[in-house]
Amino acid sequence: MDVNHCELCKRDGVKTTIHHLVPREMGGNYGPKADLCIPCHKQIHALFTNEQLAANLSTIEQLEANDEMQKYLKWIKKQPPTVLPKLKKSKQMRKKH
């Protein structure tokens, strides 16, 4: 984990993790990756299934264009880099478990 720049929310000075743009279980182990802050990474996996990510949300641009992510990104960009918010899973992700 590095303190860096999040490719999704564009905040600097955040701790980042590597996000496989195509989930590993969907064949993305050696595919493109992105450095994301912990809140953005968790938000993606709280909102979307791996199938959705692989099919429709496998680039930063597609994630940025998604309506649910746009609301989240508008909010997180205003937060200081040290904030680790509690996230709620989407209805579809709650039903999955």
C-alpha positions, 0 to 999 in steps of 0.5 A, a space after each residue: 500500500 502506497 500513499 499516492 494519487 487515486 486514479 478514480 477520485 483524483 485525490 492526492 496523499 491517499 493510501 492506495 491499493 491495486 484494483 484489477 479493472 477486470 476482476 481476477 476471477 473473471 480473467 483479469 489477473 494479468 490485465 490492466 490495473 488502477 491505483 485506487 484509494 481504499 474508499 474508492 476501491 471498497 465502494 466499487 466492490 460494495 456497489 457492483 458484482 464482479 460480473 458487472 465490473 467485467 462486462 460494463 465497468 472495466 475502465 476508469 472512464 466507465 466507472 467515472 461515467 456510472 451514475 452511482 459512482 458519480 454521486 459517490 465521487 462528487 462526495 468523496 472528492 470533498 473529503 480529506 485524504 485520511 477519511 475512511 468512511 463507512 460504506 453500505 452495500 447496494 441492494 443487489 450486493 446485500 441480496 447476493 449474500 
